Amino acid sequence: MVRTRWRTVAPFLVVLMSAGALPAVGAAPPEQEELLINGTFDAGSKPWWTNAGMTPDVSTGELCVDVPDVADPWGAIAGQNDLAFRPATEYTLTFTARADREVTIRPVVQPTDGSGGGAYLTRSTTVGTAATTTTYTFVTPDQELPVNNTLQFQLGGAGAYTACLDDISLTGPPYQHVPDTGPAVKVNQAGYLPRGPKAATVVTSATEPQKWSLQSAAGTVLGQGTTTPRGTDPSSGEPVHGLDFSSYTKPARDVRLVVGDASSHPFDIDADIYQDLRSDAMRFFYTNRSGTAIDGAVAGPEYARPAGHVGVAPNQGDRAVPCQEPAPWMDGWTCDYTLDVTGGWYDAGDHGKYVVNGGIATHQLLSAYERTLHAAVVDDGALTDSTLNVPERDNGVPDILDEARWNLEFMLKMQVPEGKPLAGMVHHKVHDVEWTGLPLLPSADPKARALHRPSTAATLNLAAVAATGARLWRDLDPSFADELLDASTTAYAAAGAHPALFAPRADGESGGGPYADSDVEDEFYWAAAELYLTTGSAPYQRDVTDSPLHQAEVFSPDGFYWGSVAALARLDLATVPSRLPDRDRVRRSVVAGADLLVTLQEREAFGQTYTPSDGRYAWGSNSSMLNNQVVIATAFDLTGHKKYARSVLEGLDYLLGRNVLGMSYITGYGTVYAHNQHSRWYAQSLDPALPTPPRGTVAGGPNSSIQDPVSGAWLEGCLPQWCYVDDIRAWAVNEITINWNSSLAWVASFAADLGDGSACRKSGPHKQR
Ligand code: 9MR
């Protein structure tokens, strides 16, 4: 039966709440909301779950199950999880039930993990053959409640029978997510470089400038000044002041900024702030490797795990993966072969491997390395061999290239073999045929895997990344360089022959994301650029200069990402040595792109390098910011101008805690940091035996679209900076991915190369080749 899900939650409620404007108790009756999803079974059976091998049948518009003869009521359950309640609050449960004989069932509402002092509601209900409707009210305990609760219909203990449930409704005031945003003085909690910029943001409704002081751990005043009122910040809705303490340049430990009663989290002033972040952000890729056991001696003991997807049960493995089942959008495409696509990196919190996203991530690691060959301000030796925790350490090859090679070799395996239809094209992705739940180690994934139809985008990604690799391995491993260049030119030609084979949204329903992209002009530009830079050959040069994107504005405030890669072409054309005739113009376009970003950043009260054109934060906004920092950092490499170095460091301040939530989005860095990111195997919040994501993992971050059920329910109406919660279920705001960590790795490496930040004080000579 159809019932509209109704909501009366005030828009921007979350913002009001966090500003301390809690509605006065008794002022108005609390809003009522339907808390269940699909209680009428009009949309199949999800997200209801059953146990005891019961298969839900919704063909009558009810949820019917054949209950087996089990001893305990909880031996056979139909339930729904992810329910959040307010404490000491009344809720109402209504449901209709029938059975094929009279039985007693038990509706129960309780914490999903059994914690919190027992059930909030447990009743025994007699159910007959005619459908009857029952209503119960219950009041939740007056204590802090777990955020994940469950409604269960415990059906066991009554012999075998058939039960049908319908029109299940659980109403009451919606859970209010009130994040603990910590001190009103928002700082980079990891710290500042002694000679770098030092800015903070104070959330305060004061209209006059306020006195601030920088204090040592013992309370000695090290510096002082006054704040600058900046009005209401649109990205957070908060009234804010700016605060600049750049004039303090001495190294210090555990200092705080104090404004009135508010004292910031402690932080350091130290030239080493970004040294570990560079290697931690890069090490993320090793623990995300597929097809190999993760060695605890390399990764840290808690990250040791068996190899995933190598064909050892229960994995079905990536050794001989067939093509996906035919679907109407495939236009008759199928394949008669299987491919060994072992290896590579898992994309994110899932076990999928997607060429377009692997492509940009691999490229950013290669680019972080290539930058050290051409830029003026680099710490020579920081990215050579024996600098990262990877098993290939001490093999004479820079470790970051070893890591990138792990995924590059996987990408090569995704290319359609010679003699087969679409030879030279690249399969878009490989992933499970159905979604799996959390937690789940890669080695425990029991689902079958499938190769998805080749796409022009994936093919051009391989062409671009393999071409980049070909120049970087030319002296280190000439035969690998040859193999890469061969794969790249083959792919580029195949993409030219099939320029419009697009991965559609429809191919992201089951078991993996779509990575849909139907505009590949940018991928053509990128592949042509990398092939030109590697070979210097005239036809590729012509493809670069003939591309409409070559003259276009490719740097937008939204930031480049896996689906929009023209900026990658432009950045490399500007920085990698070549004889490109209009190279000076290309370089100027990067600087102009950076200038716009810096101008926009100056208007942002939290220093973020991100002012999205529609005012809404995108999925993975933290990476959008970091990718904008790549553009700004490249302008620094091209000009040596201090303003760009300052801008990048200020952008990192936002990610490390100078934001309205007072949250460092990088695991292990700062006082309060994200550590419950959405992942099937760094899933400690679901299984204490599992680790959190490793140090140096960046969360996707605030996402105005809050598509997952947890952020969707808790953060409704959020202004951009509030659209985040550090909950493992909140996949739209709190996932981890290789392409987000690759942006972090690139920027962290740039920041580490700045040493004590002297380049932020005095512009250096322009030395880039
Ligand atoms: O990062 C991707 C984002 O840009 C897209 O908007 C979103 C929806 O298509 O998908 C994101 O990618 C996810 C992928 O589809 C599956 N693995 C996890 C990725 C990060 O959430």
Residues whose N, C-alpha, C, O or C-beta is under 5 A from the ligand:
A	BS01	9MR	D347 A348 D350 G513 P514 Y515 W619 G620 W731 E735 T737
